[in-house]
Amino acid sequence: MTTGFVWHERYMWHDTGSHASFLPAGGMSPIQPHVHVEHEDTKRRFKNLLDVLGVTEQLTSLKPRMATEDDLARVHTRRYIQHIQALSEANGGDAGGDTPFAKGGYHIACLAAGGLLALVDAILDGEVDNGYALVRPPGHHAEPDTGYGFCIFNNVAVGIQYVREVRGVARVATIDWDVHHGNGTQNIFYDDPNVLTISLHQAGTYPPNSGKLEENGAGAGQGANINVNIPAGSGHAAYLYAMDTVVIPALHAFNPDFIFVSSGFDAGGFDPLARMMCDGETFRAMTKKVKAAAEGLCGGRLALVHEGGYSPAHVPFLGLAVVEALSGIHTGVIDPFAEAIAFHGGHELLPHQATAVHAAAELIKNIPTK
Ligand SMILES: [Zn+2]
């Protein structure tokens, strides 16, 4: 069993500039500059924890490559790609929808998308069984013609189109457990019957008016998009119920040849940009379930790519649990924040949470079959 791991120091050099959380700050504004919430620390500390525990050395390190313009153009318009190139050549700017980046940011965004491409190549070539791409900037909010929500290029969509168009993979499923709706990924594949997109997200959070239950795909892709709207305040029990009741049965109904996960950690109990209560054991259990489904359905072919997650203190432990479950490595370290999350109470499956999950489970019968 080998698990691939993609990382590059340059991911940490993606510069989101002077902000306070996600708000511009400074000058005559009343907001004192602080760090942008999409900051390198959440990811760097995740990598550091893997390093100090001796996990990284047990993984197969994979060198990211630069996604080419043609790789990006399977998802994005040439006009948008050229717009980002022009901003990047100048002094940076905003890719759209609150997505600041600095001079040269285009190249780091290409290295992020290309990190996932290196991982899927290694999986399809049998070099590794599965893997995690710890890339930055994230991708799942990016639309074909604009950046959105800190995402410049839609990394997971670039990966999906690559395995289908270049590597000959027919059917792909992608699960987005970032706490925000994977709007970009949904919209890119909305009428495609060969890509099942499932997003688990906090109901009504971000983007506004996005990710509703009724958004179930269109045309030939009718039924191939599922949004699980989990109520704010949910934690371990509700997430695992959603996995068991919707995600895993949906994967079996669809029968993919490759599974991707948009792995955000902002459903964690200490995240500043959402109101969920998941802990390391939640992410460990979700990963185990998806891994078992991949082994049963598609030879274990499973690629996780990093998305959001904004607690620098907590994310490393959520990420560690995912990497351990994926690789079978056991460090014995459990999420040290789990006890504090447990203080909040309300961790059992509550009726309104079950109702929300059942509504999404009704959509499984619509999934296009092979
Ligand atoms: Zn997010």
Boltz pocket constraint, residues with backbone or C-beta under 6 A from the ligand:
constraints:
  - pocket:
      binder: B
      contacts: [[A, 178], [A, 179], [A, 180], [A, 264], [A, 266], [A, 307], [A, 308], [A, 309]]
      max_distance: 6.0
